[in-house]
Amino acid sequence: MNPQSLKARLAQPGLICAPGIFDGISAKIADRMGFDALYMTGYGTVASHLGLPDAGLATYSDMVNRVATFAGACSTPIIADGDTGYGGLLNVDHAVRGYERAGAAAIQIEDQEFPKKCGHTPGRRVIPLEDMVKKIRVAVEARTSPDFLIIARTDARTTLGLDEALRRGEAYARAGADILFIESPESEAEMAKICATLDKPLIANLVEGGRTPVLTRAALEELGYRIAIFPASGFLAAGTALQAIYRTILDEGSTAGHEESLYPFNEFSKLMGFERVWEFDKRHAD
């Protein structure tokens, strides 16, 4: 994977659409489809890796190992959720260095209090603006390459209002963030105000069933967003498909007659890299 390609793509016009990846299978499928970037969703990664809610329960080690796994499996640049930086300023420094080393193209750091919560759930609290500004400055200082991008996210909108979220966005931009992420605007009008106010590349977080309206590509581009992430789409679709086929097995005791709803096994084996295994076995057969 070439992290430089995300920065280069960001310099070009047009919306970057990044689907959420959350395990090796979703990463492999998304990587081969031609996206400009992929988004390592914290919610989905914690759920698939630990079977737990995204509520500050996953450690830095849990997440940086997932970053390395996904980056190693993909050629597409990966935007990786770094939560709050996993602690204080030294933790932020460590997280940025670790994510960059692991192969991410960008790290997202948010201004929530620890333990954090998923951005479209209630009860989120944010740290003082000045403390987050220090985190962003440390993050910028910690990276070894300017091609590794720092994304500053604020969760202030839900509890402190849009004006405070915009004030924080402006401060995080001055601190050196490459991309701004104003979480959970609650209307298209709020999204328009965000884009009109902030002079940095902006992320729209589109969660089906979340607090922010899911707009079309054309609408997002007209507003001025540069990146649209779809963190939940993949695992919500996978959950629906799994529930359906498991229900079939429970009710019918078989999958006979339902093959058309399944990914062809031989093609799935190729997706996961078995062709190399088969060729390797041939070369080294006794």
C-alpha positions, 0 to 999 in steps of 0.5 A: 500500500502507498500512503502517499496516494491518499494525499495525492488523491486529496489534491484532486477534485471529486469526492473520496468515498471510503467504505468501512472495513472491519475484518480481513474479509471485508478488507479483501473485498473492498480492496479489489473494487477500486476505491480511493481509500478504505476506512477502518471503522472503530465500531466495526473493528472492535465488534468483529475483533472483540465482540464488544461495543465501541466504548473505549474497551479496545486497547491501542495494541488491539487496534494497531494490530488490526491496522497492520493486518488490514494494511498488509492485506490491501493496496488501497490507502487506509484511514484508521480510527485512532480513538482519543489517541489512547491516553495523554500526549505521550500516548498520542505520540506513540499511537501516531508513530505506531499507526504510521509504521503499521501502514495506515495512510491517515489516523483519526483522533477525536476530542472525547473524554476517555472512555470514548463512545461511538460518535452516533450514540448518546452520552459523549463528553469532550475534553477542553479545547486546549487539551485537544489542540495539544494532542493535534500538535503532538500528532503532527510532530510525531509523524515521520512523513508529511504524507501520513495525514492527521484527521482531527475529529470533534464530538462537540456538536451533540452536547455543546452545539454546532458553533462550539464544534466549528470553533474547535474545528478552526482551532484544530486546523490552526494546530496543524490537522490536515483534515477536519471531521465534525461529527454528527451534524443533524441536518443538511443545513448544518452540514452546509454551515460546516463546509462554508465555515471551515477551510480544510478538507472535510469528512462526512460520516454517513451512518445509516440510522445515525444522526446525520442525513445520508446524502448523495454523492452529488449533494456532498460534493455540492456542499464541499465535502472531500471525503465520505466515510461509510463505517457501518454499511459493510457490517450492517449488510453482513449482519443482514446476510448472516442472519438470513442464511443462519435462519435458513439453516435453523428452519430448514436444516440445509442451505440446499436451494439457496446457493444463489445468495452465497458467494461462490466457494471457489471464488471466495478461496481465490479472494483469500489467496488460496491460488498462491497456496495451490501453486506453492504446493505444486512447486514444492510437491514431493 
